[in-house]
């Protein structure tokens, strides 16, 4: 039931004629390239993430912001596009990267995440992390 709550909130907002509010910020990669990322700060937005999207521009993504550092794990249930996932610590340093994570087609879905605590997770379309040469220890700016 918990996984359906974000969808219910979005449908309820649509029924009231409201668009779900999406906050975006620029995120600067180590080479200076800027991505526009949606910010998922609430449990509802983090739970929905990029589910049900059929496309994502190469210069866009989603930044998941957690209240506390922890072992934040992700899965690809209901995610239709392959992604790269980048975990960062409280200093915005990259602590783990998962490259070319495919959509989950069968339950149970694999779970992805670092062996160390993180506070932020960036999701971008598959191939961006390699193309931009993202590496452990680099710092992202947002």
The first five atom37 places (N, CA, C, CB, O) and aatype in JSON, in Angstrom:
{
  "aatype": [20, 20, 20, 20, 20, 20, 20, 20, 20, 20, 20, 20, 20, 20, 20, 20, 20, 20, 20, 20, 20, 20, 20, 20, 20, 20, 20, 20, 20, 20, 20, 20, 20, 20, 20, 20, 20, 20, 20, 20, 20, 20, 20, 20, 20, 20, 20, 20, 20, 20, 20, 20, 20, 20, 20, 20, 20, 20, 20, 20, 20, 20, 20, 20, 20, 20, 20, 20, 20, 20, 20, 20, 20, 20, 20, 20, 20, 20, 20, 20, 20, 20, 20, 20, 20, 20, 20, 20, 20, 20, 20, 20, 20, 20, 20, 20, 20, 20, 20, 20, 20, 20, 20, 20, 20, 20, 20, 20, 20, 20, 20, 20, 20, 20, 20, 20, 20, 20, 20, 20, 20, 20, 20, 20, 20, 20, 20, 20, 20, 20, 20, 20, 20, 20, 20, 20, 20, 20, 20, 20, 20, 20],
  "atom_mask": [
    [1, 1, 1, 1, 1],
    [1, 1, 1, 1, 1],
    [1, 1, 1, 1, 1],
    [1, 1, 1, 1, 1],
    [1, 1, 1, 1, 1],
    [1, 1, 1, 1, 1],
    [1, 1, 1, 1, 1],
    [1, 1, 1, 1, 1],
    [1, 1, 1, 1, 1],
    [1, 1, 1, 1, 1],
    [1, 1, 1, 1, 1],
    [1, 1, 1, 1, 1],
    [1, 1, 1, 1, 1],
    [1, 1, 1, 1, 1],
    [1, 1, 1, 1, 1],
    [1, 1, 1, 1, 1],
    [1, 1, 1, 1, 1],
    [1, 1, 1, 1, 1],
    [1, 1, 1, 1, 1],
    [1, 1, 1, 1, 1],
    [1, 1, 1, 1, 1],
    [1, 1, 1, 1, 1],
    [1, 1, 1, 1, 1],
    [1, 1, 1, 1, 1],
    [1, 1, 1, 1, 1],
    [1, 1, 1, 1, 1],
    [1, 1, 1, 1, 1],
    [1, 1, 1, 1, 1],
    [1, 1, 1, 1, 1],
    [1, 1, 1, 1, 1],
    [1, 1, 1, 1, 1],
    [1, 1, 1, 1, 1],
    [1, 1, 1, 1, 1],
    [1, 1, 1, 1, 1],
    [1, 1, 1, 1, 1],
    [1, 1, 1, 1, 1],
    [1, 1, 1, 1, 1],
    [1, 1, 1, 1, 1],
    [1, 1, 1, 1, 1],
    [1, 1, 1, 1, 1],
    [1, 1, 1, 1, 1],
    [1, 1, 1, 1, 1],
    [1, 1, 1, 1, 1],
    [1, 1, 1, 1, 1],
    [1, 1, 1, 1, 1],
    [1, 1, 1, 1, 1],
    [1, 1, 1, 1, 1],
    [1, 1, 1, 1, 1],
    [1, 1, 1, 1, 1],
    [1, 1, 1, 1, 1],
    [1, 1, 1, 1, 1],
    [1, 1, 1, 1, 1],
    [1, 1, 1, 1, 1],
    [1, 1, 1, 1, 1],
    [1, 1, 1, 1, 1],
    [1, 1, 1, 1, 1],
    [1, 1, 1, 1, 1],
    [1, 1, 1, 1, 1],
    [1, 1, 1, 1, 1],
    [1, 1, 1, 1, 1],
    [1, 1, 1, 1, 1],
    [1, 1, 1, 1, 1],
    [1, 1, 1, 1, 1],
    [1, 1, 1, 1, 1],
    [1, 1, 1, 1, 1],
    [1, 1, 1, 1, 1],
    [1, 1, 1, 1, 1],
    [1, 1, 1, 1, 1],
    [1, 1, 1, 1, 1],
    [1, 1, 1, 1, 1],
    [1, 1, 1, 1, 1],
    [1, 1, 1, 1, 1],
    [1, 1, 1, 1, 1],
    [1, 1, 1, 1, 1],
    [1, 1, 1, 1, 1],
    [1, 1, 1, 1, 1],
    [1, 1, 1, 1, 1],
    [1, 1, 1, 1, 1],
    [1, 1, 1, 1, 1],
    [1, 1, 1, 1, 1],
    [1, 1, 1, 1, 1],
    [1, 1, 1, 1, 1],
    [1, 1, 1, 1, 1],
    [1, 1, 1, 1, 1],
    [1, 1, 1, 1, 1],
    [1, 1, 1, 1, 1],
    [1, 1, 1, 1, 1],
    [1, 1, 1, 1, 1],
    [1, 1, 1, 1, 1],
    [1, 1, 1, 1, 1],
    [1, 1, 1, 1, 1],
    [1, 1, 1, 1, 1],
    [1, 1, 1, 1, 1],
    [1, 1, 1, 1, 1],
    [1, 1, 1, 1, 1],
    [1, 1, 1, 1, 1],
    [1, 1, 1, 1, 1],
    [1, 1, 1, 1, 1],
    [1, 1, 1, 1, 1],
    [1, 1, 1, 1, 1],
    [1, 1, 1, 1, 1],
    [1, 1, 1, 1, 1],
    [1, 1, 1, 1, 1],
    [1, 1, 1, 1, 1],
    [1, 1, 1, 1, 1],
    [1, 1, 1, 1, 1],
    [1, 1, 1, 1, 1],
    [1, 1, 1, 1, 1],
    [1, 1, 1, 1, 1],
    [1, 1, 1, 1, 1],
    [1, 1, 1, 1, 1],
    [1, 1, 1, 1, 1],
    [1, 1, 1, 1, 1],
    [1, 1, 1, 1, 1],
    [1, 1, 1, 1, 1],
    [1, 1, 1, 1, 1],
    [1, 1, 1, 1, 1],
    [1, 1, 1, 1, 1],
    [1, 1, 1, 1, 1],
    [1, 1, 1, 1, 1],
    [1, 1, 1, 1, 1],
    [1, 1, 1, 1, 1],
    [1, 1, 1, 1, 1],
    [1, 1, 1, 1, 1],
    [1, 1, 1, 1, 1],
    [1, 1, 1, 1, 1],
    [1, 1, 1, 1, 1],
    [1, 1, 1, 1, 1],
    [1, 1, 1, 1, 1],
    [1, 1, 1, 1, 1],
    [1, 1, 1, 1, 1],
    [1, 1, 1, 1, 1],
    [1, 1, 1, 1, 1],
    [1, 1, 1, 1, 1],
    [1, 1, 1, 1, 1],
    [1, 1, 1, 1, 1],
    [1, 1, 1, 1, 1],
    [1, 1, 1, 1, 1],
    [1, 1, 1, 1, 1],
    [1, 1, 1, 1, 1],
    [1, 1, 1, 1, 1],
    [1, 1, 1, 1, 1]
  ],
  "atom_positions": [
    [[0.81, -1.19, 0.0], [0.0, 0.0, 0.0], [0.86, 1.26, 0.0], [-0.93, -0.01, 1.19], [0.5, 2.26, -0.62]],
    [[2.0, 1.21, 0.7], [2.85, 2.38, 0.82], [3.32, 2.88, -0.55], [4.05, 2.07, 1.7], [3.43, 4.09, -0.75]],
    [[3.6, 1.97, -1.48], [4.09, 2.36, -2.8], [3.01, 3.05, -3.63], [4.61, 1.13, -3.55], [3.33, 3.77, -4.57]],
    [[1.73, 2.85, -3.3], [0.65, 3.46, -4.06], [0.3, 4.85, -3.58], [-0.56, 2.58, -4.01], [-0.39, 5.58, -4.29]],
    [[0.74, 5.24, -2.39], [0.38, 6.55, -1.84], [0.77, 7.7, -2.74], [1.02, 6.72, -0.5], [-0.05, 8.6, -2.93]],
    [[2.0, 7.75, -3.31], [2.34, 8.88, -4.17], [1.4, 9.01, -5.36], [3.76, 8.75, -4.66], [1.02, 10.12, -5.73]],
    [[1.02, 7.9, -5.95], [0.12, 7.94, -7.09], [-1.24, 8.48, -6.67], [-0.03, 6.53, -7.71], [-1.86, 9.25, -7.4]],
    [[-1.7, 8.09, -5.5], [-2.98, 8.58, -4.98], [-2.92, 10.09, -4.79], [-3.35, 7.88, -3.65], [-3.87, 10.79, -5.15]],
    [[-1.82, 10.62, -4.22], [-1.68, 12.06, -4.01], [-1.69, 12.81, -5.34], [-0.39, 12.37, -3.25], [-2.31, 13.87, -5.45]],
    [[-1.0, 12.27, -6.34], [-0.95, 12.93, -7.64], [-2.32, 12.91, -8.29], [0.08, 12.25, -8.55], [-2.76, 13.92, -8.85]],
    [[-3.02, 11.77, -8.23], [-4.36, 11.7, -8.8], [-5.32, 12.63, -8.09], [-4.88, 10.27, -8.74], [-6.17, 13.25, -8.73]],
    [[-5.2, 12.74, -6.77], [-6.06, 13.65, -6.0], [-5.8, 15.09, -6.4], [-5.82, 13.46, -4.5], [-6.75, 15.87, -6.53]],
    [[-4.54, 15.47, -6.61], [-4.22, 16.83, -7.04], [-4.78, 17.09, -8.42], [-2.7, 17.05, -7.03], [-5.31, 18.18, -8.68]],
    [[-4.68, 16.11, -9.31], [-5.22, 16.27, -10.66], [-6.73, 16.42, -10.62], [-4.83, 15.08, -11.54], [-7.3, 17.21, -11.37]],
    [[-7.39, 15.67, -9.75], [-8.85, 15.76, -9.63], [-9.28, 17.14, -9.15], [-9.39, 14.68, -8.68], [-10.37, 17.6, -9.48]],
    [[-8.44, 17.81, -8.36], [-8.75, 19.15, -7.87], [-8.29, 20.21, -8.87], [-8.09, 19.4, -6.5], [-8.41, 21.4, -8.61]],
    [[-7.76, 19.77, -10.01], [-7.3, 20.71, -11.02], [-5.93, 21.29, -10.72], [-8.29, 21.82, -11.17], [-5.57, 22.33, -11.29]],
    [[-5.16, 20.66, -9.85], [-3.84, 21.17, -9.49], [-2.77, 20.31, -10.14], [-3.66, 21.2, -7.96], [-2.89, 19.09, -10.24]],
    [[-1.73, 20.96, -10.58], [-0.56, 20.25, -11.07], [0.31, 19.9, -9.87], [0.23, 21.1, -12.11], [0.46, 20.72, -8.96]],
    [[0.89, 18.7, -9.83], [1.85, 18.43, -8.76], [3.01, 19.42, -8.87], [2.37, 16.96, -8.85], [3.52, 19.66, -9.96]],
    [[3.42, 19.99, -7.75], [4.49, 20.97, -7.75], [5.83, 20.25, -7.86], [4.44, 21.85, -6.47], [6.14, 19.35, -7.07]],
    [[6.63, 20.65, -8.85], [7.94, 20.06, -9.04], [8.98, 21.15, -8.9], [8.04, 19.36, -10.43], [8.94, 22.16, -9.61]],
    [[9.9, 20.95, -7.98], [10.97, 21.9, -7.75], [12.19, 21.43, -8.53], [11.3, 22.03, -6.22], [12.58, 20.26, -8.44]],
    [[12.81, 22.33, -9.31], [14.03, 21.97, -10.03], [15.17, 22.91, -9.61], [13.81, 22.04, -11.57], [14.95, 24.07, -9.27]],
    [[16.36, 22.36, -9.65], [17.56, 23.14, -9.33], [18.65, 22.77, -10.33], [18.02, 22.89, -7.87], [18.63, 21.68, -10.89]],
    [[19.6, 23.67, -10.54], [20.76, 23.29, -11.36], [21.72, 22.44, -10.53], [21.48, 24.55, -11.91], [21.95, 22.72, -9.35]],
    [[22.25, 21.41, -11.14], [23.26, 20.57, -10.51], [24.48, 20.62, -11.41], [22.75, 19.08, -10.3], [24.39, 20.34, -12.61]],
    [[25.62, 20.98, -10.84], [26.84, 21.17, -11.62], [27.76, 19.96, -11.43], [27.56, 22.48, -11.22], [28.13, 19.61, -10.31]],
    [[28.12, 19.35, -12.55], [29.02, 18.21, -12.55], [30.47, 18.68, -12.41], [28.85, 17.37, -13.84], [30.74, 19.87, -12.61]],
    [[31.39, 17.78, -12.06], [32.79, 18.19, -11.87], [33.41, 18.9, -13.08], [33.62, 16.98, -11.54], [34.29, 19.75, -12.91]],
    [[32.97, 18.56, -14.3], [33.53, 19.21, -15.49], [32.88, 20.55, -15.81], [33.4, 18.3, -16.68], [33.23, 21.18, -16.8]],
    [[31.91, 20.99, -14.98], [31.24, 22.26, -15.19], [29.91, 22.17, -15.91], [32.12, 23.16, -15.94], [29.17, 23.15, -15.96]],
    [[29.59, 21.01, -16.47], [28.31, 20.86, -17.16], [27.18, 20.95, -16.14], [28.24, 19.5, -17.94], [27.29, 20.43, -15.03]],
    [[26.09, 21.61, -16.53], [24.94, 21.79, -15.63], [23.78, 20.93, -16.08], [24.52, 23.27, -15.58], [23.43, 20.9, -17.26]],
    [[23.18, 20.22, -15.12], [21.96, 19.46, -15.34], [20.82, 20.17, -14.6], [22.11, 17.98, -14.87], [21.05, 20.77, -13.56]],
    [[19.63, 20.09, -15.12], [18.44, 20.56, -14.41], [17.82, 19.33, -13.76], [17.41, 21.3, -15.38], [17.43, 18.39, -14.44]],
    [[17.73, 19.35, -12.43], [17.21, 18.17, -11.73], [15.99, 18.52, -10.91], [18.29, 17.57, -10.83], [15.93, 19.55, -10.24]],
    [[15.01, 17.64, -10.97], [13.85, 17.74, -10.1], [14.3, 17.31, -8.71], [12.64, 16.86, -10.62], [15.13, 16.41, -8.57]],
    [[13.76, 17.94, -7.7], [14.15, 17.62, -6.33], [13.03, 16.85, -5.65], [14.48, 18.91, -5.55], [11.89, 17.3, -5.59]],
    [[13.38, 15.68, -5.14], [12.43, 14.83, -4.4], [12.82, 14.89, -2.92], [12.45, 13.34, -4.94], [13.69, 14.15, -2.47]],
    [[12.16, 15.79, -2.18], [12.48, 15.99, -0.76], [11.51, 15.28, 0.18], [12.47, 17.46, -0.45], [11.86, 15.0, 1.33]],
    [[10.32, 14.98, -0.3], [9.31, 14.37, 0.56], [9.27, 12.86, 0.33], [7.92, 14.98, 0.3], [9.72, 12.36, -0.71]],
    [[8.74, 12.15, 1.3], [8.6, 10.69, 1.17], [7.78, 10.33, -0.07], [7.95, 10.08, 2.43], [8.1, 9.38, -0.78]],
    [[6.72, 11.09, -0.32], [5.86, 10.82, -1.48], [6.63, 10.98, -2.79], [4.65, 11.76, -1.48], [6.55, 10.11, -3.66]],
    [[7.38, 12.08, -2.93], [8.13, 12.29, -4.17], [9.28, 11.3, -4.31], [8.68, 13.72, -4.21], [9.58, 10.84, -5.41]],
    [[9.92, 10.97, -3.19], [11.0, 9.97, -3.26], [10.44, 8.6, -3.64], [11.75, 9.88, -1.92], [11.08, 7.87, -4.39]],
    [[9.26, 8.25, -3.13], [8.66, 6.95, -3.46], [8.28, 6.86, -4.93], [7.42, 6.7, -2.59], [8.45, 5.8, -5.55]],
    [[7.79, 7.94, -5.5], [7.38, 7.94, -6.91], [8.6, 8.05, -7.83], [6.41, 9.1, -7.19], [8.66, 7.37, -8.86]],
    [[9.55, 8.89, -7.46], [10.76, 9.04, -8.26], [10.48, 9.24, -9.74], [11.64, 7.84, -8.08], [9.66, 10.08, -10.11]],
    [[11.16, 8.48, -10.57], [10.98, 8.58, -12.02], [10.08, 7.46, -12.57], [12.34, 8.53, -12.71], [10.12, 7.16, -13.76]],
    [[9.29, 6.86, -11.69], [8.37, 5.8, -12.15], [7.44, 6.33, -13.23], [7.55, 5.26, -10.97], [7.03, 7.49, -13.22]],
    [[7.12, 5.46, -14.16], [6.13, 5.68, -15.21], [6.56, 6.69, -16.27], [4.84, 6.14, -14.59], [5.79, 6.97, -17.19]],
    [[7.76, 7.23, -16.18], [8.25, 8.16, -17.21], [8.74, 7.35, -18.39], [9.39, 9.08, -16.66], [9.35, 6.29, -18.22]],
    [[8.47, 7.83, -19.59], [8.89, 7.12, -20.79], [10.14, 7.73, -21.41], [7.78, 7.11, -21.81], [10.72, 7.15, -22.33]],
    [[10.57, 8.89, -20.91], [11.76, 9.54, -21.44], [12.33, 10.48, -20.38], [11.44, 10.32, -22.75], [11.63, 10.92, -19.47]],
    [[13.61, 10.78, -20.54], [14.3, 11.73, -19.68], [15.42, 12.35, -20.5], [14.84, 11.05, -18.36], [16.25, 11.62, -21.05]],
    [[15.45, 13.66, -20.61], [16.48, 14.34, -21.38], [17.85, 14.11, -20.73], [16.18, 15.85, -21.48], [17.95, 13.94, -19.52]],
    [[18.89, 14.11, -21.56], [20.25, 13.84, -21.06], [20.74, 14.92, -20.1], [21.21, 13.73, -22.21], [21.64, 14.66, -19.3]],
    [[20.18, 16.11, -20.17], [20.62, 17.18, -19.27], [19.63, 17.41, -18.12], [20.81, 18.48, -20.06], [19.6, 18.47, -17.51]],
    [[18.82, 16.38, -17.84], [17.86, 16.43, -16.74], [18.04, 15.2, -15.85], [16.4, 16.5, -17.28], [18.71, 14.23, -16.22]],
    [[17.45, 15.27, -14.68], [17.52, 14.14, -13.77], [16.65, 14.4, -12.56], [18.95, 13.87, -13.33], [15.85, 15.34, -12.54]],
    [[16.81, 13.55, -11.56], [16.08, 13.71, -10.3], [17.09, 13.57, -9.16], [14.92, 12.66, -10.16], [17.9, 12.65, -9.15]],
    [[17.01, 14.5, -8.21], [17.86, 14.49, -7.03], [17.0, 14.13, -5.83], [18.57, 15.86, -6.83], [16.06, 14.85, -5.49]],
    [[17.34, 13.03, -5.18], [16.64, 12.58, -3.98], [17.4, 13.12, -2.78], [16.53, 11.01, -3.93], [18.6, 12.91, -2.64]],
    [[16.67, 13.83, -1.91], [17.27, 14.43, -0.73], [16.63, 13.77, 0.49], [17.07, 15.99, -0.71], [15.41, 13.79, 0.65]],
    [[17.47, 13.2, 1.34], [16.98, 12.53, 2.54], [17.24, 13.39, 3.78], [17.65, 11.15, 2.71], [18.11, 14.26, 3.77]],
    [[16.47, 13.14, 4.83], [16.62, 13.91, 6.07], [17.88, 13.52, 6.83], [15.4, 13.72, 6.96], [18.51, 14.36, 7.47]],
    [[18.25, 12.25, 6.75], [19.39, 11.73, 7.5], [20.25, 10.85, 6.6], [18.91, 10.93, 8.73], [19.73, 10.19, 5.7]],
    [[21.56, 10.85, 6.84], [22.4, 9.88, 6.12], [21.96, 8.46, 6.48], [23.91, 10.1, 6.45], [21.56, 8.2, 7.61]],
    [[22.05, 7.57, 5.53], [21.69, 6.18, 5.76], [21.98, 5.33, 4.54], [20.22, 6.06, 6.14], [22.5, 5.82, 3.54]],
    [[21.64, 4.06, 4.65], [21.8, 3.13, 3.53], [20.55, 3.21, 2.66], [22.04, 1.66, 4.03], [19.67, 2.36, 2.75]],
    [[20.48, 4.23, 1.83], [19.31, 4.47, 0.99], [19.39, 3.6, -0.26], [19.2, 5.98, 0.61], [20.25, 3.8, -1.12]],
    [[18.49, 2.63, -0.34], [18.47, 1.66, -1.44], [17.36, 2.02, -2.43], [18.26, 0.22, -0.89], [16.34, 2.6, -2.06]],
    [[17.59, 1.67, -3.68], [16.64, 1.97, -4.75], [16.36, 0.71, -5.55], [17.17, 3.09, -5.66], [17.18, -0.2, -5.64]],
    [[15.17, 0.68, -6.14], [14.81, -0.37, -7.07], [14.17, 0.28, -8.29], [13.85, -1.41, -6.42], [13.91, 1.48, -8.28]],
    [[13.93, -0.5, -9.33], [13.44, 0.03, -10.59], [12.0, -0.4, -10.89], [14.34, -0.42, -11.71], [11.58, -0.4, -12.05]],
    [[11.25, -0.75, -9.87], [9.86, -1.15, -10.09], [9.1, 0.01, -10.73], [9.18, -1.59, -8.75], [9.18, 1.15, -10.27]],
    [[8.36, -0.28, -11.77], [7.55, 0.69, -12.51], [8.39, 1.8, -13.15], [6.53, 1.31, -11.59], [7.83, 2.82, -13.58]],
    [[9.69, 1.63, -13.23], [10.54, 2.58, -13.93], [10.75, 2.02, -15.33], [11.92, 2.81, -13.17], [11.18, 0.88, -15.5]],
    [[10.43, 2.84, -16.32], [10.37, 2.36, -17.7], [11.63, 2.64, -18.51], [9.2, 2.98, -18.38], [11.78, 2.13, -19.62]],
    [[12.54, 3.45, -17.97], [13.75, 3.82, -18.69], [14.99, 3.4, -17.9], [13.77, 5.34, -18.97], [14.97, 3.47, -16.67]],
    [[16.06, 2.97, -18.56], [17.28, 2.63, -17.83], [17.93, 3.9, -17.28], [18.28, 1.87, -18.75], [17.89, 4.96, -17.9]],
    [[18.53, 3.77, -16.1], [19.1, 4.92, -15.41], [20.51, 4.65, -14.92], [18.21, 5.33, -14.24], [20.91, 3.5, -14.75]],
    [[21.26, 5.73, -14.68], [22.46, 5.7, -13.87], [22.07, 6.3, -12.53], [23.66, 6.5, -14.55], [21.31, 7.27, -12.48]],
    [[22.59, 5.74, -11.43], [22.29, 6.23, -10.08], [23.59, 6.6, -9.39], [21.5, 5.17, -9.25], [24.55, 5.83, -9.41]],
    [[23.61, 7.78, -8.79], [24.83, 8.31, -8.16], [24.5, 8.68, -6.71], [25.39, 9.55, -8.94], [23.7, 9.58, -6.46]],
    [[25.12, 7.98, -5.75], [24.91, 8.25, -4.33], [25.99, 9.2, -3.84], [24.9, 6.93, -3.5], [27.16, 9.05, -4.2]],
    [[25.59, 10.18, -2.99], [26.54, 11.14, -2.43], [26.37, 11.22, -0.92], [26.35, 12.53, -3.06], [25.29, 10.98, -0.38]],
    [[27.46, 11.58, -0.24], [27.42, 11.73, 1.2], [26.97, 13.15, 1.58], [28.8, 11.42, 1.82], [26.52, 13.91, 0.73]],
    [[27.08, 13.48, 2.85], [26.62, 14.78, 3.32], [27.47, 15.94, 2.81], [26.6, 14.8, 4.83], [27.08, 17.1, 2.93]],
    [[28.64, 15.65, 2.24], [29.47, 16.69, 1.64], [29.32, 16.73, 0.11], [30.95, 16.47, 2.0], [30.07, 17.42, -0.58]],
    [[28.34, 15.98, -0.39], [28.0, 15.91, -1.82], [29.1, 15.23, -2.63], [27.75, 17.3, -2.37], [29.22, 15.45, -3.84]],
    [[29.91, 14.4, -1.96], [30.93, 13.6, -2.63], [30.32, 12.28, -3.08], [32.15, 13.35, -1.69], [29.54, 11.68, -2.35]],
    [[30.67, 11.84, -4.26], [30.16, 10.58, -4.79], [30.75, 9.42, -4.01], [30.48, 10.45, -6.31], [31.97, 9.28, -3.89]],
    [[29.85, 8.57, -3.46], [30.29, 7.4, -2.7], [29.96, 6.09, -3.41], [29.65, 7.4, -1.31], [30.48, 5.03, -3.04]],
    [[29.11, 6.15, -4.43], [28.73, 4.92, -5.15], [28.03, 5.3, -6.45], [27.81, 4.01, -4.26], [27.31, 6.29, -6.5]],
    [[28.26, 4.51, -7.49], [27.59, 4.72, -8.77], [27.11, 3.37, -9.29], [28.54, 5.4, -9.81], [27.84, 2.38, -9.26]],
    [[25.88, 3.34, -9.75], [25.35, 2.18, -10.48], [25.11, 2.64, -11.91], [24.0, 1.61, -9.81], [24.36, 3.59, -12.15]],
    [[25.76, 1.97, -12.85], [25.68, 2.34, -14.26], [24.65, 1.48, -14.99], [27.05, 2.2, -14.93], [24.53, 0.29, -14.72]],
    [[23.92, 2.09, -15.89], [23.01, 1.4, -16.81], [22.1, 0.4, -16.1], [23.81, 0.68, -17.87], [22.05, -0.78, -16.45]],
    [[21.38, 0.89, -15.1], [20.45, 0.04, -14.36], [19.19, -0.13, -15.21], [20.11, 0.65, -12.94], [18.53, 0.85, -15.55]],
    [[18.85, -1.38, -15.55], [17.7, -1.61, -16.42], [16.37, -1.54, -15.66], [17.82, -2.97, -17.11], [16.34, -1.72, -14.44]],
    [[15.29, -1.26, -16.39], [13.97, -1.35, -15.75], [13.74, -2.75, -15.21], [12.85, -0.97, -16.75], [14.27, -3.72, -15.74]],
    [[12.96, -2.84, -14.16], [12.63, -4.14, -13.57], [11.42, -4.7, -14.31], [12.35, -4.02, -12.04], [10.38, -4.06, -14.38]],
    [[11.57, -5.89, -14.84], [10.47, -6.5, -15.59], [9.74, -7.58, -14.81], [10.99, -7.09, -16.88], [8.58, -7.87, -15.09]],
    [[10.41, -8.17, -13.81], [9.81, -9.25, -13.02], [10.06, -9.04, -11.54], [10.36, -10.6, -13.46], [11.14, -8.6, -11.14]],
    [[9.06, -9.36, -10.73], [9.24, -9.33, -9.27], [9.94, -10.6, -8.83], [7.89, -9.16, -8.54], [9.71, -11.65, -9.44]],
    [[10.76, -10.55, -7.83], [11.16, -9.36, -7.09], [12.22, -8.58, -7.85], [11.68, -9.74, -5.69], [13.07, -9.15, -8.54]],
    [[12.16, -7.26, -7.72], [13.12, -6.39, -8.4], [14.43, -6.34, -7.6], [12.54, -4.96, -8.57], [14.4, -6.35, -6.37]],
    [[15.56, -6.28, -8.3], [16.83, -6.1, -7.6], [16.85, -4.75, -6.88], [18.02, -6.21, -8.58], [16.2, -3.8, -7.29]],
    [[17.62, -4.7, -5.81], [17.78, -3.47, -5.04], [19.22, -3.0, -5.2], [17.41, -3.68, -3.51], [20.15, -3.81, -5.16]],
    [[19.4, -1.68, -5.39], [20.72, -1.1, -5.63], [21.05, -0.1, -4.53], [20.77, -0.42, -7.02], [20.17, 0.59, -4.02]],
    [[22.33, -0.03, -4.19], [22.75, 0.95, -3.2], [24.17, 0.7, -2.75], [21.83, 0.94, -2.02], [24.75, -0.36, -2.99]],
    [[24.73, 1.7, -2.09], [26.12, 1.6, -1.64], [26.25, 0.87, -0.32], [26.73, 2.98, -1.51], [25.27, 0.7, 0.41]],
    [[27.46, 0.43, -0.01], [27.71, -0.18, 1.29], [27.91, 0.88, 2.38], [28.93, -1.09, 1.23], [27.99, 0.54, 3.57]],
    [[27.98, 2.15, 1.99], [28.2, 3.25, 2.94], [26.98, 4.17, 2.97], [29.47, 4.05, 2.57], [26.14, 4.13, 2.07]],
    [[26.9, 4.98, 4.01], [25.8, 5.93, 4.13], [25.85, 6.97, 3.01], [25.83, 6.62, 5.5], [26.92, 7.32, 2.51]],
    [[24.67, 7.46, 2.66], [24.54, 8.55, 1.7], [23.44, 9.48, 2.2], [24.23, 8.02, 0.24], [22.65, 9.11, 3.07]],
    [[23.39, 10.66, 1.63], [22.35, 11.64, 1.96], [21.59, 12.08, 0.72], [22.96, 12.85, 2.66], [20.45, 12.53, 0.8]],
    [[22.25, 11.94, -0.45], [21.66, 12.36, -1.72], [21.83, 11.25, -2.74], [22.31, 13.68, -2.22], [22.8, 10.49, -2.7]],
    [[20.87, 11.17, -3.67], [21.0, 10.24, -4.79], [20.55, 10.98, -6.04], [20.15, 8.93, -4.57], [19.48, 11.61, -6.06]],
    [[21.36, 10.91, -7.08], [21.05, 11.51, -8.37], [20.7, 10.39, -9.33], [22.23, 12.37, -8.9], [21.44, 9.41, -9.45]],
    [[19.57, 10.53, -10.03], [19.22, 9.61, -11.12], [19.23, 10.39, -12.42], [17.83, 8.95, -10.88], [18.63, 11.46, -12.53]],
    [[19.93, 9.83, -13.41], [20.02, 10.4, -14.75], [19.82, 9.27, -15.76], [21.39, 11.14, -14.98], [19.91, 8.09, -15.42]],
    [[19.56, 9.65, -16.99], [19.35, 8.65, -18.03], [20.64, 7.82, -18.19], [18.95, 9.32, -19.38], [21.74, 8.34, -18.05]],
    [[20.48, 6.55, -18.46], [21.6, 5.62, -18.6], [22.63, 6.14, -19.59], [21.09, 4.25, -19.04], [22.29, 6.58, -20.69]],
    [[23.89, 6.08, -19.2], [24.99, 6.51, -20.05], [25.59, 7.85, -19.65], [24.53, 6.58, -21.46], [26.74, 8.13, -20.0]],
    [[24.85, 8.66, -18.93], [25.34, 9.99, -18.55], [26.54, 9.89, -17.61], [24.22, 10.8, -17.89], [27.52, 10.61, -17.79]],
    [[26.48, 9.02, -16.61], [27.57, 8.91, -15.64], [28.89, 8.53, -16.33], [27.22, 7.87, -14.54], [29.94, 9.07, -15.99]],
    [[28.84, 7.61, -17.28], [30.05, 7.23, -18.02], [30.51, 8.35, -18.94], [29.8, 5.96, -18.83], [31.69, 8.69, -18.96]],
    [[29.59, 8.92, -19.69], [29.92, 9.98, -20.64], [30.55, 11.18, -19.93], [28.67, 10.41, -21.4], [31.48, 11.81, -20.45]],
    [[30.04, 11.5, -18.74], [30.56, 12.65, -17.98], [31.73, 12.27, -17.07], [29.43, 13.27, -17.14], [32.24, 13.1, -16.32]],
    [[32.13, 11.01, -17.15], [33.29, 10.51, -16.39], [33.15, 10.73, -14.89], [34.56, 11.18, -16.88], [34.11, 11.11, -14.21]],
    [[31.95, 10.48, -14.36], [31.74, 10.59, -12.92], [32.5, 9.49, -12.21], [30.24, 10.53, -12.56], [32.48, 8.34, -12.66]],
    [[33.16, 9.82, -11.11], [33.98, 8.87, -10.36], [33.78, 9.05, -8.88], [35.45, 9.03, -10.73], [33.38, 10.12, -8.42]],
    [[34.07, 8.01, -8.12], [34.01, 8.07, -6.66], [34.92, 9.17, -6.15], [34.41, 6.72, -6.04], [36.02, 9.36, -6.66]],
    [[34.46, 9.9, -5.14], [35.23, 10.97, -4.53], [35.01, 12.33, -5.14], [36.65, 10.63, -4.61], [35.34, 13.34, -4.51]],
    [[34.47, 12.41, -6.36], [34.18, 13.7, -6.96], [33.02, 14.36, -6.21], [33.84, 13.55, -8.48], [32.21, 13.68, -5.58]],
    [[32.96, 15.67, -6.27], [31.9, 16.44, -5.61], [30.99, 17.06, -6.66], [32.49, 17.54, -4.7], [31.46, 17.61, -7.66]],
    [[29.69, 16.96, -6.43], [28.7, 17.61, -7.27], [28.21, 18.87, -6.54], [27.51, 16.65, -7.59], [28.23, 18.91, -5.31]],
    [[27.78, 19.87, -7.28], [27.35, 21.12, -6.69], [25.88, 21.35, -6.98], [28.2, 22.3, -7.22], [25.43, 21.28, -8.12]],
    [[25.12, 21.62, -5.91], [23.7, 21.96, -6.05], [23.25, 22.71, -4.82], [22.83, 20.7, -6.27], [22.09, 23.1, -4.72]]
  ]
}
